[in-house]
Amino acid sequence: MKQENYISIKTFCECHGVGESFVYSMYEYEILQIAYEEDEGKLHVEDLPLLEKMVRLHKELDINPEGIQAIHHLLGQVESLQEEVASLKKKLDTFK
C-alpha cells in the first residue's frame, strides 16, 4: 500500500473534529472503503471529498449515519439519472 495515497483515520478525525466511530459507521453503511495497515485504519485520498461532505451533513445539519446513507444513495440515483438524460439527449440530437 502506497503511503501517499492513504491517510490515517485518526489523523482525519483530529483534523475534522469527528469521532472515529463516525468514519467506521460510514464504512459499515458502504459509503467508503477502509484499508488496514499494521492494525491501523486508513482512508484512500480519493474518498476524502465524499467523507468531508458526509461530515458536513452530520455536523451542520445533525443528520445521523442512517440518514447520510439514504442521502448518499439518493444522490447516486440522481447522478445516474442525469447521465441517462445526457445520453438520451445525445441520441436525440443525432436524429435532428
Secondary structure as GFF3:
##gff-version 3
##sequence-region A 1 96
A	DSSP	three_ten_helix	3	5	.	.	.	ID=ss1
A	DSSP	beta_strand	6	8	.	.	.	ID=ss2
A	DSSP	alpha_helix	9	16	.	.	.	ID=ss3
A	DSSP	alpha_helix	20	28	.	.	.	ID=ss4
A	DSSP	beta_strand	34	37	.	.	.	ID=ss5
A	DSSP	beta_strand	40	44	.	.	.	ID=ss6
A	DSSP	three_ten_helix	45	47	.	.	.	ID=ss7
A	DSSP	alpha_helix	48	61	.	.	.	ID=ss8
A	DSSP	alpha_helix	65	94	.	.	.	ID=ss9
###
